[in-house]
Amino acid sequence: MIERPLRTTVIGSYPLPGWLEHASAHLKDFGEDDIREMQEDAVIAALHDQLSAGLDVVTDGEQTRLDFNLSFYGYLDGIEREKAAPRRWGPPAHDQRGKHRIVGTLGAPRGLGVVDEYERLRRLTPRGPALKASVPGPYTLSGRLIPNEKYRDRWAIAEALVPVVRTELDALAMAGCREICLDEPSMSCYAHKEDTNRMVQLFNMAVQPVVGLCRLSTHLCFGNYKARAVGPRRYAPMFPAFLFLSAEEIHLEMASREFAEIELISQIAEVKDVAIGVIDVKSYHIETPEEVAERVRLCLKHAPAERLSFAPDCGLSQTARWAARQKLHNMVAGVHMVRHEFSLI
């Protein structure tokens, strides 16, 4: 169970400052030291917004990544990265993010870069909040790689990536990271048509080295690229199988779904902690603290306070920074209102 009832947290990503987006498109104009300085400045900006909101758990906002998982392909050996997306015009969607050919044995001899991210976060964050790092799970990471004769389907690719993920998780734990999210949104997107027991087995293989060494969570959403989902937005196909994930906390996207399937958290809370998305990252409606408090009270009808955390539905990278900042402030304020009501401060 969580150390603080009704704690406030985030998934991982945060909007890039406008100047960093511009600079990222013109990296040839900068030296290596310039780029490192920009990355650090961006993490400081993301931390500033999270700390100002008063979150119990913070991340680096994934400011040094191009995307929550696509940037990791730059660390993989054995692939040939696609230079341009297959569809460039029309309404933005997931098919505008290309796939990469496998041309050799998959591996990541330099790691995935998350340890460096965590060490930077630890150095820049003042004492107080818990620090969380996120790593894409092997199933999600396999989604942009094209099968070949050696790796004949997505499962074979995902299984080949398990050692890569395990090594990164183990290195994170050795570096002192005590809260890690193994991010597997692709599992929730495709659970309606895939073998959920096999998904659980794959997840558990990946995290096995760090079980008991840190607090493990996973984020199950339905896709959020340009605020667009991928699969049917239902959690029912995942359970009860996903109750056997080797994670202490499962995060559910609820706000954008008008709290459909809220009764499911009762089942999860019997064996795990539950992080509830109470902020809709797909909407520019700014939830008021009162709205957040009402959603927290609804969750308390289904699970005890010591099992509950609250977060946005997903990472905030697809939300404008001005909105993300206000949404976080109001989320924390709303949770604090309920903490006072139940004398949990």
Buried (B, 14 or more C-beta within 10 A) or exposed (E): EBEBBBBBBBBBBBBBBEEBEEBBEEEEEBEEEEBEEBBBBBBBBBBEBBBEBBBBBBBBBBBBBEBBBBBBBBBBEBBEEBEEEEEEEEEBEBEBBBBBEBEEEBBBEEBBBBBEBBBBBBEEBEEEBBBBBBBBBBBBBBBBBBBEEBBEEBBBBBBBBBBBBBBBBBBBBEBEBEBBBBBBBBBBBBBEEBEBEBBBBBBBBBBEBBBEBBBBBBBBBBBBBEBBBBBBBBBEBBBEBBBBBBBBBBBBBBBBBEBEBBEBBEBBBEEBBBBBBBBBBBBEEBBEBEBBBBBBBBBBEBBEBBBBBBBBBBBBBBBEBEBBBBBBBBBBBBBBBBBEEEEBE
